[in-house]
């Protein structure tokens, strides 16, 4: 006999958020613990150090982080914004990334405001996950929230073009892809503007062309036509450079059939 079981659609994402919250709080608590005086018969025998104020028990009125984490995990109501903030505050790269992934998995639209305050240059490890998280949540939000997410991605793209660093090229490629994923009027404007500036690597511009084809917005036709003409005028190259040039011409032709 086959036994069918039902599963709440948000149970997995809620558990993920809870686990991220637990890891973040526990890690934060463990890094701040200080050695305590010897304990005899369950009673602390040495007074706190008055000069530094670092030792001694926490105020009786405040719950310990460990208890707070356990209570949150046990609760059916997980606050996605709290979990995200604690996760991003962690010094552990995997925890920061997991916090963003959990918010996206739970389609926690309310975390968009926090994600859009993220500074790409300050956390290169988590930046790609945040970029795509903003795009996916923005696309799920629709309306004004979607356009706001596209504006954030556009601003980040503008900032990254002016910055130097080992992570910049990867961020720019991720931002172009993310703009195509979030869609909307502002995303199309950002992609066409990037094409008209003609200052990105050819393979990244080709990615922008392909994304505009997916969005199928007729407003992009002029920029795509100008790109196609510019690339067709490039002299023939050799090796990978020629392959990229041919791919760009083909992508532009395909996109023009869609818009």
C-alpha positions in Angstrom: 0.0 0.0 0.0 1.3 3.4 -0.9 1.0 6.0 1.8 0.7 9.6 0.6 1.9 12.4 2.8 1.4 16.1 2.4 4.0 18.8 3.0 3.4 22.4 3.7 4.9 24.4 0.7 6.7 26.9 3.0 8.0 24.4 5.5 11.3 23.8 3.7 12.1 27.6 3.3 11.0 28.3 6.9 13.3 25.6 8.2 16.1 27.0 6.1 15.6 30.4 7.5 15.5 29.1 11.0 18.7 27.2 10.5 20.5 30.2 9.1 19.2 32.2 12.1 20.4 29.6 14.5 23.9 29.3 12.9 24.3 33.1 12.7 23.3 33.8 16.3 25.2 30.9 17.8 28.4 31.8 15.8 28.0 35.4 17.0 27.6 34.3 20.6 30.6 31.9 20.6 32.9 34.6 19.2 32.0 37.0 22.0 32.2 34.6 24.9 34.9 35.5 27.6 36.5 33.2 30.1 34.6 33.1 33.4 35.9 32.7 36.9 35.9 29.3 38.5 32.5 28.0 39.5 32.0 26.1 42.8 28.8 24.2 43.5 27.1 26.0 40.6 27.8 29.5 42.0 30.3 31.9 40.5 33.0 32.6 43.2 34.8 35.5 41.5 33.3 38.9 41.0 33.2 40.5 37.5 36.2 42.6 36.5 35.1 46.1 37.1 37.8 47.8 35.0 36.8 46.2 31.7 33.2 45.2 32.4 33.6 42.3 30.0 33.2 39.4 32.5 30.3 38.3 34.6 26.8 37.1 33.8 24.5 38.9 31.4 21.7 41.0 32.8 19.0 38.9 34.4 16.3 40.5 32.1 18.0 39.6 28.8 17.7 36.1 27.2 20.9 34.5 26.0 21.4 34.3 22.2 21.3 30.5 22.3 17.9 30.5 24.0 16.7 33.1 21.5 17.8 31.0 18.6 16.1 27.8 19.9 12.9 29.7 20.5 13.0 31.1 17.0 13.6 27.7 15.5 10.8 26.2 17.5 8.4 28.9 16.5 6.2 28.5 13.4 6.7 32.2 12.6 10.2 32.9 11.2 11.1 36.5 10.6 12.9 36.4 7.2 14.4 39.9 7.6 15.8 39.1 11.0 17.3 35.8 9.7 18.8 37.6 6.7 20.3 40.4 8.8 21.9 38.0 11.2 23.2 35.8 8.4 24.7 38.7 6.5 26.4 40.0 9.8 28.2 36.6 10.1 31.9 36.5 9.4 31.4 33.1 7.8 31.1 33.3 4.0 28.9 30.2 3.7 26.5 31.6 6.4 26.1 34.9 4.5 25.4 33.2 1.2 23.0 30.7 2.9 21.1 33.6 4.4 20.4 35.1 1.0 19.6 31.8 -0.6 17.1 31.1 2.2 15.3 34.4 1.7 15.0 33.8 -2.0 13.9 30.2 -1.5 11.1 31.5 0.8 10.2 34.2 -1.7 10.6 36.7 1.1 9.8 39.9 -0.8 10.1 41.8 2.5 13.9 41.2 2.5 14.4 43.2 -0.7 14.9 46.4 1.2 17.8 44.9 3.1 19.3 43.3 0.1 19.2 46.5 -1.9 21.3 48.2 0.8 24.1 45.6 0.2 27.5 47.0 -0.9 29.0 44.7 -3.5 32.6 45.9 -3.0 32.5 45.1 0.8 31.6 41.5 0.4 32.8 40.0 -3.0 32.0 36.5 -1.8 28.3 37.1 -1.3 27.9 39.7 -4.0 26.8 37.4 -6.9 24.2 35.6 -4.7 22.8 39.0 -3.6 22.7 40.3 -7.2 20.6 37.3 -8.4 18.6 37.4 -5.2 17.5 40.9 -5.8 16.6 40.0 -9.4 14.6 36.9 -8.5 12.7 38.5 -5.6 12.1 41.6 -7.7 10.6 39.5 -10.5 8.4 37.8 -8.0 7.3 41.1 -6.5 6.1 42.7 -9.7 4.9 46.3 -9.9 6.8 49.1 -8.1 9.0 46.6 -6.2 10.1 45.1 -9.4 11.1 48.4 -10.9 12.8 49.3 -7.7 14.9 46.1 -7.9 15.8 46.9 -11.5 16.9 50.4 -10.5 19.1 48.9 -7.8 20.7 46.5 -10.3 21.2 49.4 -12.7 22.8 51.5 -10.1 25.1 48.7 -9.1 26.1 48.2 -12.8 26.9 51.9 -13.1 29.0 51.7 -9.9 30.9 48.6 -10.9 31.8 50.1 -14.3 33.7 52.8 -12.4 35.4 50.5 -9.9 38.6 48.5 -10.1 39.0 45.1 -8.5 39.3 41.4 -9.2 35.6 40.9 -8.7 34.3 43.7 -10.9 34.2 41.7 -14.2 32.2 38.9 -12.7 29.8 41.4 -11.0 29.2 43.2 -14.2 28.3 40.0 -16.1 26.1 38.9 -13.2 24.3 42.3 -13.2 23.6 42.2 -16.9 22.1 38.7 -16.5 20.2 39.8 -13.4 18.7 42.8 -15.2 17.4 40.4 -17.9 15.9 38.2 -15.2 14.1 40.9 -13.3 12.7 42.4 -16.4 10.5 45.5 -16.6 10.9 48.9 -18.1 13.9 50.1 -16.1 15.8 46.8 -16.7 15.3 47.3 -20.5 16.5 50.9 -20.1 19.6 49.8 -18.2 20.5 47.2 -20.7 20.1 49.4 -23.8 22.0 52.2 -22.1 24.9 49.7 -21.4 24.9 48.7 -25.1 25.0 52.3 -26.3 27.9 53.2 -24.1 29.9 50.4 -25.8 32.4 50.1 -23.0 31.7 46.5 -21.9 33.4 43.4 -23.0 31.9 42.0 -26.2 30.7 38.8 -24.6 28.9 40.8 -21.9 27.3 43.0 -24.5 26.2 39.8 -26.3 24.6 38.6 -23.0 22.7 41.9 -22.8 21.5 41.4 -26.4 20.3 37.9 -25.6 18.5 39.1 -22.5 16.8 41.8 -24.5 15.6 39.2 -26.9 14.1 37.3 -23.9 12.3 40.4 -22.7 11.0 41.1 -26.2 10.5 44.8 -25.6 10.3 46.8 -28.9 11.9 49.9 -27.2 15.2 48.1 -27.4 15.2 47.8 -31.2 17.3 50.9 -31.8 20.1 49.9 -29.4 20.2 46.4 -30.8 20.4 47.7 -34.4 23.2 50.0 -33.5 25.1 47.2 -31.7 24.6 44.9 -34.8 26.1 47.6 -37.1 29.0 48.3 -34.7 30.0 44.6 -34.4 29.6 43.9 -38.1 32.0 46.8 -38.8 34.7 45.1 -36.6 37.6 43.7 -38.6 37.8 39.9 -38.7 39.9 38.5 -35.8 41.4 35.2 -35.0 40.6 32.4 -32.6 38.3 33.1 -29.7 37.9 36.8 -30.6 36.5 35.9 -34.0 34.2 33.4 -32.4 32.9 36.0 -30.0 32.4 38.5 -32.9 30.4 35.9 -34.9 28.3 35.0 -31.9 27.5 38.6 -31.2 26.3 39.2 -34.8 24.1 36.1 -34.6 22.7 37.1 -31.2 21.7 40.5 -32.5 20.0 39.0 -35.6 18.0 36.6 -33.4 17.0 39.3 -31.0 15.8 41.6 -33.8 13.4 38.9 -34.9 11.8 39.0 -31.4 11.4 42.7 -30.9 
